[in-house]
Amino acid sequence: MKLFPIIRTLALLWLGLALHPARAQVYPSIAPSRILVTAKPGTTADQNVAKISWKPGDGTYYIVLIRVVDYNSPYGGAVDMVLPDDRPYKTNGNGIMDANSYVPKNPNFGSTYPPSTTYLLKTAAYTSPADTATAVLNATGGVLYEVNVFEYNTDASGTRYYTASSCTSCRKGPQFLQPRSLPVVTKLVRNGQFTDLEFVNNGESAASNYTILWNADSTAMNASYGLGNTYQVAPKGYAPASYSVSLLSPQPANKVYYYWIVLHSGNASYNYETTTTKANALAPNGPLPVSLSSFEVARSGASVLLRWNTASELNSAGFGIERSPDGSSWSQVDYVPGSGTTQQAHSYARSSAYVGAAYYRLRQEDLSGAKNYSPVRYLAADGASALAVYPNPGSGLLSLVGGDATLPVVIYNAIGQATRQLPAGSTQLNMSGQPPGIYLVRQGTSSVRVVVK
């Protein structure tokens, strides 16, 4: 029976250690792990969001730090992250890298040591599962960052004991390259012997130059850029910018050409990289393989009736009928053979069983395999608004279809504020520079929700 008090004392001691690890051990013994960063391009050069999450260790408090990694530093290498210590931070962190969150270097290092590039994102005590995630709100596109999460306990006097002091292997955190926003082509038309091309970029951020490439083969764009047809454009700076160029067209008659814009980036403080737009098709110079005089889509009971007319056809193989739920991803639902070469007008009709709202277009194919696309038509679900925007979700220049062209278009943000009004007859919405989120586009009594990426 004398063993019972001893056993009870040991049990109580164990319970106290389990409930109060900071008192039982000074340094955290388990460091934070599984640090993940999800970075997406934003709407400007330096207003990008990168989400950070981690698995906590056994510390009571946590500190999230971020630093700019500069492999081309004049000091001959990357500058290490300033590790946490007992210095008083100016702020608890709000996700913004600025003067308030800047963490200076240790003054004992001297003036020859590289300057600090470290910032405090957040520091707090663990109180809920939500305390295992934060974000940096103003990452600059094209910049390489390192993030790390540290923890600490305190003793009775308030002295802090950090993870970094007891864990040499956890002093280096994961790195991520903040992606740049891609250029968006807003205009691509034939103008006599020239091709007029316009594009915008929401955030250039250390752009070296743009290269415009073109080729008759949509699959020829590759990493070697060996197309033989190039045009250089100088960037305008770090802020959002738009460009307009006229290119002496290489297009022969009856052939589609494809255009790409390559953003080359990199300077002494930024990693070199290239980002490329998707292929942008431009119709042939000269007579089109098919002269489409009309294309209409209407609902007929539980079916969709598509009708189109051609004034003439040149080497026409056929028409693929394509349908899309959002104006971005397309799939073929039917195929109608063409009339070869003819100067006679022809009419076509096809019925498809489909009751939901959708976008429709024709993919005209000629005998050589070249393809051209008709204008997009939108058909609302039975009884729903005919107004639509595509692609949706989307960004940059969006197309407006359906609705009443005699009425103006009003755009509202997520809190119901009218941000812009477009005149009657507008067919496009330029959402470049708008923050990502949900918007409402209204025309008279018709409205549609638009998600801007």
Secondary structure, DSSP 4 states (H G I P E B T S, - for coil): -THHHHHHHHHHHHHHHHH-HHHH-SS-SS--EEEEEEEE--SSTT-EEEEEEEE--S-SEEEEEEEE--TT-TTSSPPPP----SPPPS-S--S--STTTEEPPPGGG-TTSPPP-EEEEEEEE--SGGGGEEEEEEEPTT-EEEEEEEEEEE-TT--EEEHHHH-STTSS--EEEPPPPPPEEEEEEEETTEEEEEEEES--SSEEEEEEEEES-TT---TT---S-EEEE----SS-EEEEEEEE--PPTT--EEEEEEEEEEETTEEEEEEEPPPEEEPPSSS-SEEEEEEEEEEETTEEEEEEEEEEEEEEEEEEEEEESSSSS-EEEEEEEEEEEESS-EEEEEEEE--S-EEEEEEEEETTS-EEEPPPEEEPPTTS---EEESSSB-SEEEEESS-TTS-EEEE-TTS-EEEEE-TT--EEE-TTPPSEEEEEEETTEEEEEEE-
